Amino acid sequence: VHVMPDYVRFNHKRHAKGGVSCQECHGQIPEMPVVERVSSMKMGWCIDCHRQRGASIDCATCHY
């Protein structure tokens, strides 16, 4: 459902370890008749989440 550009490095493990549940980004997948996007996963959306959680917003955190 989400295709990230090659310059974005993403690791679910880091987010899971940080206490981010799958539903926060992907929604209630088991309840969806057809899987759909519930978040944009664009940079501004990610930065807002990082700021709310006190996570790093340094460019090198997510970009090569």
C-alpha positions in Angstrom: 0.0 0.0 0.0 2.9 2.3 0.7 5.9 2.6 -1.6 8.8 4.6 -0.2 11.4 6.3 -2.3 14.8 4.6 -2.4 16.4 7.3 -0.3 14.1 6.6 2.6 15.4 3.9 4.9 12.6 2.4 7.0 12.8 -0.3 9.7 9.7 -1.5 11.4 11.8 -2.9 14.2 12.9 0.6 15.3 9.3 1.8 15.4 8.0 -1.4 17.2 10.8 -1.0 19.8 9.7 2.6 20.3 6.2 1.6 21.1 4.5 2.5 17.9 1.7 0.1 17.2 1.0 -1.1 13.6 -2.4 0.5 13.8 -1.0 4.0 14.3 0.3 4.0 10.7 -1.6 1.3 9.0 -5.1 1.5 10.6 -7.3 -1.4 11.6 -6.3 -3.8 8.8 -8.3 -6.8 10.1 -11.5 -4.7 10.0 -11.0 -3.4 6.5 -12.9 -5.2 3.7 -10.3 -3.8 1.3 -6.9 -2.6 2.6 -6.5 1.1 2.1 -4.1 3.9 3.2 -5.0 5.6 6.4 -1.9 7.9 6.6 0.1 9.7 4.0 3.5 8.7 5.2 4.8 11.8 3.7 7.7 13.6 5.3 5.6 16.2 7.1 3.4 13.5 8.6 6.4 11.5 9.8 8.1 14.7 11.3 4.9 15.6 13.2 4.8 12.1 14.7 8.5 12.2 15.6 8.1 15.6 17.3 5.0 14.4 19.3 7.0 11.4 20.5 10.3 13.2 21.1 12.0 11.1 18.4 14.9 12.5 16.3 14.0 14.7 13.4 17.6 14.7 12.1 17.6 14.1 8.3 20.0 11.2 8.7 17.5 9.3 10.8 15.4 8.5 7.8 17.4 9.5 4.7 20.6 8.1 3.3 
